[in-house]
């Protein structure tokens, strides 16, 4: 019977030998050290040593990803290659902290790289049963919002910081009366003295519940519950859930694997993941890791909705990166139930709807999140909600936005204000 393995792909860049560095990763990150040790027997290595199974050479580059590497290159080009390395499951287990430590964390300290990036990871089936995965995901997010045949249209409370609970509630009332599907706290809002979580929930949830009683539709409001103390974060969760809430924003990099795992096992809410800080890990194309690797950890832990920027984002990320992130989230790890709802955000206002629709393979399984693109609409937030919905109607119908806007005033106003320019979302 063949042994289960974890296959990780590393993009190696070096002035030296790609194959030699791949072998060093396999050795250093499993059984080896800087010198032979008596206990590293052939039997032990057969059980737990990592091994290089393939190397695919890429075009060399003239400039190193680590600038200091230039001093030792002698003007030679830097060789690059994708190395597949398999780690026996027996050596790693299914603990995600161990996986991060062994397969990723220590690799960046190895000498000889002018660049190193983790670009892919394939996990064996044993990981599926070891972690809870999404509690709600795509299907559950649709059921909670009651939206099935179009993207879920959402917005962010703006200004991000500074509003007191009654001021936030006034904005929320206008948005729910405009029939928005989803509202969230900005990721920067936790529980400051001027708007602590309990007071915010007390001001907002009666509006959500009253609207549900009148119309049958419950707007999903994701409250910011992140906290460095997992027990306090769980108490924050309970404040929201006990008041009838159904979603929470979690800053996943800030709370970490352990904090998120603690929360997920106790959660009654749809967990909306904000990945702020991920850019530190990925922004340089020759360093860090690809989203397709990063997202696997959080999906296993149980993220229900995952923000991934969007087309024409206000941040640095190019459109192709958004498309790759979307594809990664919508590809099952083990089954369709482990797919979270992708969330397009960052400078969205409706104008990106047609291209988003086309570049996400014409899917409607998307939470389309606009902050300033709704709240800053010249006709007010309610008009902003209608404008974004009109933009998606046009996109799905294949009608140019300018044409559709002739008979849809809110969309016309939106185009006049935001046209071609990312809003502050």
Buried (B, 14 or more C-beta within 10 A) or exposed (E): EEEBBBBBBBBBBBBBBBBEBBBBBBBBBBBBEEEEEEEBEEEEBEEBBBBBEEBEEEEBBEEBBBEEBBEEBEEEEBBBBBBBBBBBBEBBBBBBBEBEEBBBEEBEEBEBBBBBBBBBBEBBEEBBEEBBBBBBBBBBBBEBBBBEEBBBBBBBBBBBEEBEBEBBBEBBBBBBBBBBBBBBBBBEBBBEEEBBBBBBBBBBBBBBBEBBEEEEBBBBBBBBBBBEEBEBBBBBBBBBBEBBBBBBBBBBBBBBBEBBBBBBEBBEBBBBBBBEEBBEBBEEEBBBBBBBBBBBBBBBBBBBBBBBBBBBBBEEBEBEBBBBBBBBBBEEBBEEBBBBBBBBBBBBBBBBBBBBBEBBEEEBBBBBBBBBBBBBBEBBBBBBBBBBBBBBBBBBEEEEBEEBBEEBBBBBBBBEBBEEEBBBB
